Amino acid sequence: MAEVGVPAVVGELRLARLVVVGLGLIGGSFAKGLRDRGQCGEVIGVDLDAESCRRAVELGVVDRCEEDLAAACAGATLIVLAVPILAMEKLLQQLGKLDLGQAVLTDVGSAKGSILRAAERCLPQYLGQFVPGHPIAGSEQSGVEACDGNLFRHHRVILTPGAATDAAALALVGQAWRTLGANVEQMDIEHHDEVLAATSHLPHLLAFGLVDSLAKRSENLEIFRYAAGGFRDFTRIAGSDPLMWHDIFLANRQAVLRVLDDFRSDLDALRNAVDAQDGLHLLGVFTRARVAREHFSTILAQRAYVGTMHSTDLIYLANPGGSLSGRIRVPGDKSISHRSIMLGSLAEGVTEVEGFLEGEDALATLQAFRDMGVVIEGPQHGRVTIHGVGLHGLKPPPGPLYLGNSGTSMRLLSGLLAGQAFDTTLTGDASLSKRPMNRVAKPLRQMGALIETAADGRPPLLIHGGRRLGGMTYEMPVASAQVKSCLLLAGLYAAGSTTVIEPAPTRDHTERMLRGFGYPVTSEGKSATVESGHKLTATRIEVPADISSAAFFLVAASIAPGSDLVLEHVGINPTRTGVIDILRLMGADLTLENQREVGGEPVADIRVRAAQLKGIDIPEDLVPLAIDEFPVLFIAAACAEGRTVLRGAEELRVKESDRIQVMADGLLALGVKVEPTPDGIIIDGGAYGGGEVNSHGDHRIAMAFSVASLRASAPIRIHDCANVATSFPNFLGLAGQVGIRVDEEARA
C-alpha cells in the first residue's frame, strides 16, 4: 500500500468553530496550535475533568469550555475527538444523536480499524464527514499542562479515510494538520494498524511483559540492582500509562496478535540457535538488527535536523581562490565495493574485504544481500566479512529490495536475481525510479528471464524466479559496464555460455573479480564470456581508492595555481583511466608513482601539479572510460584556453540527473560560454564569476562546482547537496584538508 499525500484546501485555513473533545496532550496541543496561529473564530474544549477545563482556558489552550457536548458542537466546523480508544464508542454514540450539520469530524487514536467500525455503527449518517487520523507525535509529559502548539511540527500525521469519506472533508483535515507544521500522509486503515502494531504496540507489550516477568518473582528483584543503561533504555516504555495501553491492545487486537505470532516464531528460532550453538544464525540476526537500528536512528536524526530548519535544501558555499597540497586517500572504489559484496555473498567460504566504500549506494547492495540471508559483518572502518552461501544459497527476501539511488545495484542485481528460484521486487528512491532499466531487462528476457517493469521500463522491477535461462551472444548497442556485468552475472546461471560484445571497452571489474574468486572468464578484445557450472571460492579483496572520487582532486590541483598534491592508492584499471588520459591531452601534469597490483587491480599514487590546460576535442573512444568523471572535466574545460568539444556521451543524460543540461545551466550561471548538444557539450574556456547553481541532488554536480570555485572571481552557492555525504563520505573534510574553501552554508 503506497503512502500518498492528502489534497490541500486552497487558500488559508479558516475554521469558524473548532471543537476539541479531550484536552490531554494531543487534543490540547491541536487546539492551542490552531488558536495561537489565529486560524479559528472560536476554540471550544470539552473534557470530563473540570480542572483540565479550567487550566485549558487559563493556559490559552482554548477560548472556553462546555460541559454539554451538544452545545459545544452546535455550529462547529471541525470536531476533533481526542479521548481514550475504549471511550471512543460511547462518544461516537453521543455524537450520532446530535445534529452536527456539515461539521467535519476527525480523531487522533492509534488503532484505526476499531474506531472506524465504531463510527459505522454509531453515526452512519456522518461517515462522509468523518476522517480517521493518527499523529505520530508525543511527549514524556501528559495532561493539559504539557500542551504545545508546535508539538506536531515536522512530525507525520497519517490519515486513514474510509470508503465513504468525502474528499472535501479529507482535504480540510489535512490542511488543519499542515497548518500545525505536520507532514500529512494517507494510508489504508489495515496497513496502518499493522505498521503501528509492529513499531509501537509490540515494543510496549514486550517491555511491560519483561519487567513484569522479572518483578513478579521475588528472587529476581535483586536483579534490578545490577541492571545497567541497556535495561533502562529497553524497558523505559513500560512506564507508560497502563490504562491507555490496555485500551490500545484490546482495540488493535488482531493486528497485535499477527505481529506477535511472527515475533514468537523468530524468538523460537533464536532459542534454537542458542541451544544448538548456531553462531552463524545468531550473527546473522545481530548484524541485520544492528544495521536496521542504525538506519532507524538515521531517520530520526534527519527528522530532528529538518525540524530545526526552515528548508531541507543543503547549500554548499564555495569561496574562490586557494591552492592544493599534501597527500590524501579518497574513499574506496564504489564499483569494486558493489561487486565485492555480490560475489563474496555467492562464494563458498568467508570473504574478507578491506577499503569498502561506506556510502549509501554500496550499503544498499550490502543490505540487499543481508535481506537474502547472507551473514555480513561490518562495515567497520572499511572492513567487511562476508559469510558466502554459494551460487544457489540465497533465500527469498522478506519484501521488496530497496536500493535507494543506486542504479549499479539495480542493474547488476537484475542479472543475478534472474537466475534465482524465487521472485524478487527491486525498488528505489524517486530519482532511481525515473531511470531506464530496459537496457538490462530486454537482453535478460532474451535469455529467458521474466521481468516486469513500470511504464517506459522504469522501476520497480519484478523479477520472476524459477525460470530456465539460456546463454547467448549479445552485442551491446551502447557501451555500458553495468549492462555487461548484469549479463555476465546472469550467465553464471544460464545453460551454456554467455558472451557480451561491447562497441567500446568499459570497466572490467566484474571480469577481474570473477577470476579473483576462481571463476573462469574469457576476454578477447571487446568480448567477455562466462559459462555456468563453476563455483566462486572465497578470497580476500583490497578495494583501491576510487578514481571517480579522485577525479575531483585531479582537476582541482590542475586548475589551482601553485598546487602540488598526491592521491594515494588510486585504482588505475585501464578501463577507468579515461579521466587521466583526457586531462593529459589537455596538458595536465599527472605522474603515476609506486605502481603495483593489489587483488588483481592495478593501483598507483598519482601526483598532480598545477598546469595551464588547453581545450581539446575529446576522443570518442575515451568517453566510456570517463563517463562518471565528465561533470568535473567540464570544469577543467571551463578553465582551459580555447574550446573543448564532447561528443558521443548521450548516456550522461540518464544518470542521477541530466548531467549535460544541469552542468550547462550551472556553467551559464557562472558566465561560461557553453552549448549543450544532444550527445555532448561545447565549452569555451576563460574567466568566470560566482553565482547560484543547482545540483538537482546529483553529488557529482555539487562536487564539480565546489572545484570550480578555485578559479571563480566570487563565491559559488550550490543548492541541493545532501547526497554528497552519502556518496562521498567526508568530501568536505578532505577538500578543506588540501585547500578547497567549501563548506555547508550556515543556517539562519
ZAMARGU-4260 file (C-alpha; in steps of 0.2 Angstrom, whole numbers, plus 5000, padded with zeros to 4 digits):
<rodrens>
0) 5000/5000/5000 | 5008/5016/4994 | 5008/5031/5006 | 5001/5047/4997 | 4999/5065/5000
5) 4982/5072/5006 | 4974/5086/4995 | 4976/5103/5002 | 4962/5116/5004 | 4966/5131/4993
10) 4970/5146/5002 | 4972/5149/5021 | 4964/5138/5033 | 4949/5146/5042 | 4938/5137/5055
15) 4923/5146/5062 | 4922/5135/5077 | 4935/5121/5082 | 4929/5109/5095 | 4941/5098/5104
20) 4934/5084/5114 | 4948/5078/5126 | 4960/5091/5132 | 4975/5080/5135 | 4992/5082/5127
25) 4987/5078/5109 | 4970/5086/5109 | 4976/5101/5119 | 4991/5104/5108 | 4980/5103/5092
30) 4968/5116/5099 | 4982/5128/5106 | 4992/5127/5089 | 4977/5132/5079 | 4972/5145/5092
35) 4989/5153/5093 | 4990/5154/5074 | 4974/5163/5073 | 4965/5150/5062 | 4949/5149/5071
40) 4935/5161/5075 | 4932/5151/5092 | 4941/5136/5100 | 4930/5126/5112 | 4936/5112/5123
45) 4926/5098/5131 | 4933/5087/5145 | 4926/5076/5159 | 4939/5083/5171 | 4933/5101/5177
50) 4951/5105/5182 | 4958/5101/5165 | 4945/5113/5158 | 4949/5127/5170 | 4968/5125/5166
55) 4965/5124/5147 | 4956/5141/5147 | 4969/5148/5159 | 4984/5142/5148 | 4976/5149/5132
60) 4973/5131/5125 | 4955/5135/5121 | 4944/5151/5122 | 4931/5142/5133 | 4925/5125/5138
65) 4907/5117/5138 | 4900/5104/5149 | 4887/5100/5137 | 4893/5091/5121 | 4878/5097/5110
70) 4880/5115/5115 | 4899/5114/5111 | 4896/5106/5094 | 4882/5117/5088 | 4889/5127/5073
75) 4906/5118/5073 | 4917/5117/5058 | 4929/5104/5064 | 4927/5092/5079 | 4942/5083/5085
80) 4940/5068/5095 | 4955/5065/5107 | 4948/5053/5120 | 4955/5036/5125 | 4951/5022/5112
85) 4939/5012/5123 | 4930/5028/5127 | 4928/5032/5109 | 4912/5022/5105 | 4902/5030/5119
90) 4907/5047/5112 | 4903/5042/5095 | 4886/5036/5101 | 4883/5053/5109 | 4888/5062/5093
95) 4877/5051/5082 | 4862/5058/5092 | 4866/5076/5088 | 4863/5087/5073 | 4881/5091/5068
100) 4876/5099/5052 | 4891/5100/5040 | 4904/5098/5053 | 4919/5088/5049 | 4925/5075/5062
105) 4942/5068/5065 | 4951/5058/5079 | 4969/5055/5085 | 4968/5037/5090 | 4982/5024/5086
110) 4971/5010/5082 | 4960/5015/5067 | 4951/4999/5062 | 4941/4998/5079 | 4937/5017/5078
115) 4930/5016/5060 | 4920/5001/5064 | 4913/5010/5079 | 4909/5025/5068 | 4900/5014/5056
120) 4889/5008/5070 | 4886/5024/5079 | 4885/5038/5066 | 4882/5031/5049 | 4874/5047/5043
125) 4890/5056/5046 | 4903/5044/5039 | 4906/5055/5024 | 4911/5069/5036 | 4922/5058/5047
130) 4941/5057/5043 | 4951/5045/5055 | 4968/5051/5059 | 4984/5047/5069 | 4998/5060/5073
135) 5014/5051/5076 | 5020/5063/5090 | 5020/5064/5109 | 5030/5068/5124 | 5035/5061/5141
140) 5024/5074/5149 | 5005/5072/5148 | 4989/5082/5153 | 4984/5099/5148 | 4999/5107/5156
145) 5010/5099/5143 | 5001/5106/5128 | 5012/5113/5115 | 5006/5122/5099 | 5022/5116/5090
150) 5021/5098/5095 | 5017/5092/5078 | 5029/5102/5068 | 5039/5091/5056 | 5030/5075/5063
155) 5020/5063/5052 | 5001/5063/5053 | 4993/5048/5045 | 4975/5050/5039 | 4966/5034/5035
160) 4949/5039/5027 | 4936/5026/5024 | 4927/5022/5008 | 4913/5034/5012 | 4925/5049/5017
165) 4921/5065/5007 | 4936/5072/4998 | 4932/5090/5004 | 4932/5083/5022 | 4949/5074/5020
170) 4956/5090/5012 | 4951/5101/5027 | 4958/5089/5040 | 4974/5088/5030 | 4975/5107/5029
175) 4972/5109/5048 | 4987/5097/5052 | 4998/5105/5039 | 4994/5122/5047 | 5002/5115/5063
180) 5018/5110/5053 | 5014/5092/5051 | 5019/5081/5036 | 5002/5073/5031 | 5001/5056/5023
185) 4987/5045/5018 | 4987/5026/5022 | 4975/5011/5021 | 4967/5008/5038 | 4973/4989/5039
190) 4990/4994/5034 | 4991/5007/5047 | 4986/4996/5061 | 4999/4983/5055 | 5013/4996/5055
195) 5008/5003/5072 | 5006/4985/5079 | 5024/4981/5074 | 5033/4998/5078 | 5024/5004/5093
200) 5012/4991/5101 | 5023/4976/5101 | 5038/4985/5109 | 5027/4991/5123 | 5019/4974/5125
205) 5037/4966/5127 | 5043/4980/5139 | 5028/4978/5150 | 5030/4959/5149 | 5048/4958/5153
210) 5048/4970/5168 | 5033/4960/5175 | 5041/4943/5172 | 5056/4949/5182 | 5047/4958/5195
215) 5034/4945/5200 | 5047/4933/5205 | 5054/4939/5222 | 5071/4932/5220 | 5073/4942/5204
220) 5070/4959/5212 | 5089/4959/5217 | 5092/4959/5198 | 5087/4977/5196 | 5101/4982/5207
225) 5113/4977/5194 | 5103/4982/5178 | 5113/4995/5168 | 5108/5008/5155 | 5103/4995/5142
230) 5090/4988/5153 | 5084/5005/5157 | 5083/5010/5139 | 5074/4994/5133 | 5061/4995/5147
235) 5058/5014/5148 | 5041/5012/5139 | 5035/5001/5152 | 5032/5016/5162 | 5018/5022/5150
240) 5000/5024/5156 | 4994/5006/5159 | 4976/5010/5156 | 4979/5018/5139 | 4989/5003/5133
245) 4976/4991/5140 | 4964/5000/5128 | 4976/5000/5113 | 4979/4982/5114 | 4961/4977/5115
250) 4956/4989/5101 | 4970/4983/5089 | 4969/4965/5095 | 4970/4956/5078 | 4985/4966/5071
255) 4994/4964/5088 | 4992/4946/5088 | 4998/4944/5070 | 5014/4953/5073 | 5016/4944/5090
260) 5015/4927/5082 | 5028/4932/5069 | 5039/4938/5083 | 5036/4922/5093 | 5042/4912/5078
265) 5058/4922/5076 | 5061/4921/5095 | 5059/4902/5094 | 5072/4902/5080 | 5084/4912/5091
270) 5081/4900/5106 | 5085/4885/5095 | 5101/4894/5088 | 5107/4897/5106 | 5103/4879/5111
275) 5112/4872/5095 | 5126/4884/5097 | 5122/4890/5079 | 5133/4906/5080 | 5131/4910/5061
280) 5112/4911/5064 | 5115/4922/5079 | 5127/4933/5070 | 5115/4935/5055 | 5101/4941/5067
285) 5113/4953/5076 | 5121/4961/5061 | 5104/4963/5052 | 5097/4971/5068 | 5111/4982/5071
290) 5110/4989/5053 | 5091/4991/5054 | 5093/5000/5071 | 5107/5012/5063 | 5095/5015/5048
295) 5081/5020/5060 | 5092/5031/5071 | 5097/5040/5054 | 5079/5043/5050 | 5076/5050/5067
300) 5092/5061/5066 | 5086/5068/5049 | 5069/5071/5056 | 5077/5081/5071 | 5088/5090/5059
305) 5074/5095/5047 | 5064/5100/5062 | 5077/5114/5066 | 5077/5121/5049 | 5065/5131/5038
310) 5072/5122/5022 | 5078/5105/5018 | 5090/5112/5005 | 5108/5109/5010 | 5118/5123/5002
315) 5137/5122/4999 | 5146/5139/5000 | 5162/5138/4989 | 5174/5153/4991 | 5186/5157/4977
320) 5205/5155/4977 | 5217/5144/4986 | 5229/5130/4980 | 5231/5112/4984 | 5245/5102/4993
325) 5248/5087/5004 | 5244/5068/5002 | 5226/5061/5004 | 5217/5045/5001 | 5200/5046/4994
330) 5186/5033/4999 | 5186/5015/4991 | 5181/5012/4973 | 5162/5011/4973 | 5161/4999/4958
335) 5173/4987/4966 | 5164/4988/4983 | 5147/4983/4975 | 5155/4968/4966 | 5164/4963/4982
340) 5148/4961/4991 | 5139/4952/4977 | 5152/4939/4973 | 5158/4937/4991 | 5139/4933/4995
345) 5139/4920/4981 | 5156/4912/4985 | 5159/4897/4996 | 5168/4902/5012 | 5172/4918/5021
350) 5177/4933/5011 | 5187/4947/5019 | 5185/4965/5011 | 5196/4980/5016 | 5194/4998/5010
355) 5175/4995/5007 | 5166/5011/5002 | 5154/5015/5016 | 5142/5026/5005 | 5124/5023/5003
360) 5125/5015/4986 | 5137/5002/4991 | 5127/4999/5008 | 5111/4997/4998 | 5119/4982/4989
365) 5126/4975/5006 | 5108/4977/5014 | 5100/4968/4999 | 5111/4953/5002 | 5108/4953/5021
370) 5089/4953/5016 | 5093/4937/5006 | 5100/4928/5021 | 5119/4932/5019 | 5128/4935/5035
375) 5139/4950/5033 | 5149/4958/5047 | 5153/4977/5046 | 5157/4988/5038 | 5169/4994/5052
380) 5182/5006/5046 | 5181/4999/5028 | 5182/4981/5034 | 5168/4969/5029 | 5167/4950/5032
385) 5155/4940/5021 | 5150/4923/5025 | 5146/4916/5007 | 5131/4905/5004 | 5136/4899/4987
390) 5129/4902/4970 | 5112/4894/4975 | 5111/4898/4993 | 5102/4915/4993 | 5085/4915/5001
395) 5069/4925/4996 | 5069/4942/5004 | 5055/4946/5016 | 5049/4960/5005 | 5055/4971/4990
400) 5074/4975/4990 | 5075/4994/4992 | 5091/5001/4983 | 5090/5019/4986 | 5098/5029/4972
405) 5110/5015/4966 | 5107/5011/4948 | 5123/5000/4949 | 5114/4989/4962 | 5098/4988/4952
410) 5106/4984/4936 | 5118/4971/4942 | 5106/4963/4954 | 5094/4961/4940 | 5105/4949/4931
415) 5110/4939/4947 | 5092/4938/4953 | 5085/4932/4936 | 5094/4915/4939 | 5086/4913/4957
420) 5072/4901/4961 | 5062/4915/4970 | 5053/4931/4964 | 5061/4947/4969 | 5055/4965/4968
425) 5068/4979/4966 | 5063/4997/4971 | 5072/5013/4974 | 5070/5031/4978 | 5061/5044/4967
430) 5077/5048/4957 | 5081/5029/4953 | 5063/5026/4949 | 5064/5038/4934 | 5079/5029/4927
435) 5078/5017/4912 | 5080/4999/4915 | 5075/4992/4898 | 5093/4990/4893 | 5096/4976/4906
440) 5078/4970/4905 | 5077/4967/4887 | 5093/4956/4885 | 5088/4947/4901 | 5072/4942/4893
445) 5081/4936/4878 | 5090/4924/4890 | 5073/4918/4896 | 5070/4929/4911 | 5053/4935/4915
450) 5054/4953/4921 | 5040/4966/4923 | 5044/4985/4924 | 5034/5001/4927 | 5030/5012/4912
455) 5044/5015/4900 | 5054/5002/4908 | 5057/5011/4924 | 5057/5003/4942 | 5051/4995/4951
460) 5056/4978/4943 | 5048/4962/4947 | 5059/4948/4943 | 5051/4931/4942 | 5062/4916/4948
465) 5062/4898/4943 | 5065/4902/4925 | 5077/4892/4915 | 5090/4904/4907 | 5099/4901/4891
470) 5116/4908/4887 | 5118/4919/4872 | 5129/4931/4862 | 5124/4949/4865 | 5131/4964/4855
475) 5128/4979/4866 | 5121/4994/4856 | 5129/5006/4868 | 5144/5003/4879 | 5139/5001/4897
480) 5149/4991/4911 | 5133/4989/4920 | 5124/4980/4906 | 5139/4970/4903 | 5141/4965/4921
485) 5122/4961/4923 | 5123/4949/4908 | 5139/4940/4914 | 5131/4938/4932 | 5115/4930/4923
490) 5127/4920/4913 | 5133/4911/4930 | 5115/4903/4930 | 5112/4901/4911 | 5114/4885/4902
495) 5129/4885/4891 | 5140/4901/4888 | 5136/4919/4888 | 5146/4931/4878 | 5144/4950/4879
500) 5152/4961/4865 | 5155/4979/4868 | 5156/4993/4855 | 5169/5001/4865 | 5179/4995/4881
505) 5171/4998/4898 | 5177/4995/4915 | 5181/4976/4918 | 5180/4975/4937 | 5167/4961/4936
510) 5178/4950/4925 | 5193/4953/4935 | 5184/4950/4952 | 5176/4934/4945 | 5194/4927/4941
515) 5199/4933/4958 | 5185/4921/4965 | 5191/4907/4954 | 5178/4908/4941 | 5184/4907/4923
520) 5181/4921/4912 | 5187/4923/4894 | 5191/4940/4887 | 5195/4943/4869 | 5196/4961/4863
525) 5179/4968/4866 | 5170/4952/4871 | 5169/4943/4888 | 5162/4926/4890 | 5157/4915/4905
530) 5148/4898/4906 | 5139/4890/4920 | 5144/4875/4930 | 5158/4883/4940 | 5159/4890/4958
535) 5165/4905/4967 | 5178/4902/4981 | 5180/4915/4995 | 5195/4926/4994 | 5202/4942/5001
540) 5199/4959/4992 | 5208/4976/4995 | 5197/4989/4987 | 5208/5003/4980 | 5204/5022/4981
545) 5190/5027/4968 | 5197/5036/4953 | 5180/5044/4951 | 5182/5052/4968 | 5200/5056/4965
550) 5195/5065/4949 | 5188/5080/4958 | 5205/5082/4966 | 5215/5079/4950 | 5205/5093/4941
555) 5206/5104/4957 | 5225/5103/4958 | 5227/5105/4939 | 5217/5122/4939 | 5223/5130/4955
560) 5239/5139/4953 | 5254/5133/4964 | 5246/5116/4968 | 5256/5100/4971 | 5245/5086/4978
565) 5247/5067/4979 | 5232/5055/4979 | 5237/5038/4987 | 5232/5020/4982 | 5221/5025/4967
570) 5214/5012/4956 | 5221/5014/4938 | 5212/5000/4930 | 5215/5004/4911 | 5196/5003/4908
575) 5194/5018/4921 | 5208/5029/4917 | 5199/5040/4904 | 5200/5055/4915 | 5219/5054/4917
580) 5220/5052/4898 | 5209/5067/4894 | 5217/5078/4907 | 5234/5074/4900 | 5228/5078/4882
585) 5223/5095/4890 | 5240/5097/4896 | 5239/5092/4914 | 5254/5087/4924 | 5250/5070/4931
590) 5263/5057/4936 | 5259/5039/4942 | 5271/5034/4956 | 5273/5017/4965 | 5263/5007/4953
595) 5258/4990/4959 | 5244/4977/4958 | 5233/4973/4973 | 5220/4959/4972 | 5220/4959/4953
600) 5218/4978/4951 | 5232/4990/4946 | 5235/5004/4958 | 5246/5019/4960 | 5249/5035/4969
605) 5245/5050/4957 | 5255/5066/4959 | 5246/5081/4951 | 5253/5099/4949 | 5245/5115/4943
610) 5246/5117/4924 | 5239/5128/4910 | 5225/5117/4902 | 5220/5119/4884 | 5204/5115/4876
615) 5203/5099/4865 | 5191/5088/4855 | 5188/5074/4867 | 5192/5057/4858 | 5176/5047/4857
620) 5185/5031/4862 | 5189/5039/4879 | 5171/5043/4883 | 5165/5026/4890 | 5182/5026/4900
625) 5177/5043/4909 | 5158/5043/4909 | 5157/5047/4928 | 5170/5060/4928 | 5163/5072/4915
630) 5155/5084/4927 | 5172/5089/4934 | 5180/5088/4917 | 5168/5101/4911 | 5175/5112/4925
635) 5193/5108/4918 | 5186/5114/4901 | 5179/5130/4908 | 5197/5134/4915 | 5206/5129/4899
640) 5212/5140/4885 | 5201/5138/4869 | 5186/5126/4865 | 5183/5109/4872 | 5170/5098/4862
645) 5162/5082/4869 | 5153/5070/4858 | 5146/5053/4860 | 5141/5055/4878 | 5122/5053/4877
650) 5122/5042/4892 | 5126/5057/4903 | 5108/5062/4901 | 5101/5047/4910 | 5112/5047/4926
655) 5107/5054/4943 | 5102/5069/4933 | 5104/5075/4915 | 5122/5079/4918 | 5124/5088/4901
660) 5110/5100/4904 | 5112/5103/4923 | 5131/5106/4921 | 5127/5118/4906 | 5114/5128/4916
665) 5127/5129/4931 | 5141/5135/4919 | 5130/5148/4911 | 5125/5155/4928 | 5144/5157/4931
670) 5146/5166/4915 | 5155/5152/4905 | 5151/5151/4886 | 5143/5134/4884 | 5132/5125/4872
675) 5124/5108/4876 | 5121/5096/4862 | 5110/5080/4861 | 5126/5069/4864 | 5138/5081/4872
680) 5143/5099/4875 | 5154/5113/4869 | 5163/5124/4881 | 5174/5139/4878 | 5186/5141/4892
685) 5190/5158/4901 | 5187/5168/4916 | 5171/5166/4925 | 5162/5173/4941 | 5152/5166/4955
690) 5133/5164/4957 | 5120/5152/4961 | 5119/5134/4954 | 5108/5119/4957 | 5115/5102/4958
695) 5097/5094/4957 | 5103/5081/4970 | 5117/5075/4960 | 5133/5073/4971 | 5145/5074/4956
700) 5137/5090/4950 | 5139/5098/4968 | 5157/5092/4970 | 5161/5098/4952 | 5155/5116/4956
705) 5164/5115/4973 | 5180/5113/4962 | 5175/5127/4951 | 5176/5139/4965 | 5195/5138/4964
710) 5195/5149/4949 | 5179/5159/4951 | 5180/5178/4955 | 5166/5177/4968 | 5158/5164/4979
715) 5148/5150/4972 | 5132/5144/4981 | 5127/5126/4976 | 5110/5120/4981 | 5103/5103/4985
720) 5120/5095/4991 | 5113/5082/5003 | 5118/5067/4993 | 5137/5072/4993 | 5138/5065/5011
725) 5130/5049/5006 | 5140/5045/4990 | 5157/5053/4995 | 5159/5052/5014 | 5170/5066/5021
730) 5171/5076/5004 | 5171/5092/5013 | 5184/5086/5026 | 5196/5081/5013 | 5193/5097/5002
735) 5197/5108/5017 | 5212/5097/5021 | 5220/5100/5004 | 5215/5119/5002 | 5197/5120/4994
740) 5187/5133/5003 | 5170/5125/5003 | 5158/5121/5017 | 5140/5120/5022 | 5132/5137/5022
745) 5127/5142/5040 | 5108/5141/5043 | 5098/5156/5049
</rodrens>
